[in-house]
Amino acid sequence: MIKTVLLITSLLISYFFSISHFELKINQSLVSIDSIVTIKIAAVGDLMCHSPQFNYARVNKDSFDFNPVYRFVKPLFEQADFTFGNLETVIGKKGSTYSGYPRFKSPEEYVSALAQNGFDFVCFANNHTLDQGEAGVYTTIETLNKNNLGYTGAFQSQSDRDSIRIIKLNEIRIALLAYSYGTNGSMIPKGKDYLINLIDLALIQKDILKAREIGAELVLVNYHFGNEYQRIPSEFQKAVVNKTIEFGADLITASHPHVIQPAKFFKTQNAKLDSGIVAYSLGNFISNQRNRFTDAGVILYLNLEKNLNSKQIKITSVEYLPTWVFKGRTERGNEYLILPINVDTFYQELPFLTEIYKAKIKQAKSDTDQIITYYTQNVKLYRH
């Protein structure tokens, strides 16, 4: 995985937050010698940290190691040009009293593990963003910056919020936007609406238009919405998505239900792509939720290409790789592990998986196959 590098695209006035937008440039040196360039984007759902997770990761009193969680999926992120997910926890300072549900506060090492295992970017607009108030937003963003992880959806200032995030992947400029349905009742301080993007259709339309004005060829919108544990999108989700398409979005990803919901292609309006895609919920990528459907997630791969002569961009394929979260004892001790379960022979050979675990994995894979393709068969299972 080639790490993202943050480039400031306007004069360095007041350093970071005075700019109108910024770009993350990736793979610029990999432009094909012919007229076609390609990119692969990997998207995952909720990145949670319940208290059993940080207790399993604890090395000593205030030191943690979350890296083992990703040891089986890190190579799969390295095949993508850009990887992002929904950061559904707040980061606390060293020495904090950490907590899980319902008011998340996680160690700094949670973020450093994301950076070290292939993530380039996180969406930070969700119902737990304000779990630790305004200070929690600032600490989380400081930790993301420290680890060179891009972010959107929650911000440190109004100018930060108004700075549209644009990534440049192999000559394709993509804007990333993120919004949440709410904050679990946590109050946004007066005059500081910039702390989190809520689903406000007027704001979303304005942001999409601004992204186009500053040169975004594609617009990807990530939502945190829907009814928890429901495997079919709600009418609210559908209505918001339809308006987002009308505003000109090309790609839409989402989370919050903690279970996978279907993906669907759509005919775009006022967008660059002729056909776009919405993934209504990518499920839990890592959490302590252990029930059927909540212990499963996906890595969604979006494969795109651009003709450098005609400037036309299109989706060449959409693939998904089902994942399952293991919680138990391995040869290394107690672990959480994200396991790719697209190939049966892989998990059949893991010695720590009992027959009960294997049965759950088989069920999760079958469930995922059925749910993700509910609307379309054109989303294919990813074969590694």
Buried (B, 14 or more C-beta within 10 A) or exposed (E): BBEBEBEBBEEEEEEBBBBEBBBBBBBEEBEEEEEEBBBBBBBBBBBBBBBBBBEBBBEEEEEBBBBBBBBBBBBBBEBBBBBBBBBBBBBBEEEBEBBBBEBBBBBBBBBBBBBBBBBBBBBBBBBBBBBBBBEBBBBBBBBBBEBEBBBBBBBBBBBBBBBBBBBBBBBBBBBBBBBBBBBEEBEBEEEBBBBBBBBEBEBBBEBBEBBBEBBBBBBBBBBBBBBEEBBBBBEEBBEBBEBBBBBBBBBBBBBBBBBBBBBBBBEBEEBBBEEBBBBBBBBBBBBBBEEEBBBBBBBBBBBBBBEEEEEEBEBEBBBBBBBBBBBEEBEEEEBBBBBBBBBEEEBEEBEEBEEEBBEBBBBBBEBBEEBBBBBEEBBEBBEE
